Amino acid sequence: MSDAGHKSGFPCRVWLGLLLGGLIFFSGCLAQTANDGNESAFPVKESPLPELMPVPESTDFNATDEAFPGFGGRQSLRDEQLQEMVAPQKGIVLPVIWGDVGVKAVAAGAIDFEKYRSLLERGGAKFSPEQELLFRKGSDANISFSPGNAYFNLNILWAIGLANRNPVLSNGRISDYGEDRKAGFASTGGWTLGKKSGGELLGSSRIIVLTPKQQEVVEEVAAHTFRPCCNNPTGFPDCNHGMAALALAELMAAQGASPRQIYDALLIANRYWFTQEYMNLARYLEENGRDFRTMDSRELLGEEYSSRKGMARVFRSLKDVPVAELNAVRCAL
């Protein structure tokens, strides 16, 4: 993509900003508690149901690529430094291990390992030995995020979040739609690498078991964290990024992480999944006398900044749009 949009004037930027909602709308953006009677912080709502995030028509669609002018274009040195601040090439290690969740996801039918491997081979790629180990035996390695593994992390966490039995799915907003309509979400119908359909997999297996206190932590975080492809919080995971964020929150809570640690981790995940958007946000904050690096992760993940409408507002307000130079994490398989 050329950097024409980057150099264009105010009217073009506004027009592109208005198109943001339509472009991202078609993207794919993906534990039962120890006490089954534990009340959820996500009761069924009586308000009108929001429109479904549909299953993407094309698995090649890249919402991030299309949403911002200049993406993939010519970077200035300042842009390179900004990207390295937002999503460092060397990666970031999180205070949580994979454990056996990959093995359990395969056993639950959420991941068909051979189908997944065939998909990669058709694209000229393959699992690393460490990645394959996650599905075969599990791993005590910490989860880390880098430009090279962000898409892999998105997919495995998507599958785990989709299949894991948790009140966020059974009692939350996604449960309002009924059995027939729940299969129509991008996070359910968009998942095609399991041995069952996404609708069948939804909340079907015990993969991550939480205590009531840990469940409270998950629900608090899920209610207050957003992703730039949607206007819904993690507590309504109608897209792949939402489902993956839910899985990461569940896994960290199960290992004793605090809400603050989970907020920090979800911000890191978002920064690698939506690098262009968070570069925009970092530049916007800089233009308004604030430092992205010192801001509270809970605030940055909130609706004001990390929702689709929040990011659109940020984009329209930018005086200087930065350019990310990387392969964006796709919003579909």
PyMOL commands that set and color helices and strands:
alter all, ss='L'
color gray80, all
select helices_A, chain A and resi 4-7+10-25+63-67+77-86+101-107+113-122+129-136+150-163+167-170+173-182+186-189+198-201+212-223+240-254+259-273+275-287+292-294+297-300+303-306+308-317
alter helices_A, ss='H'
color red, helices_A
select strands_A, chain A and resi 92-99+139-145
alter strands_A, ss='S'
color yellow, strands_A
deselect
rebuild
show_as cartoon
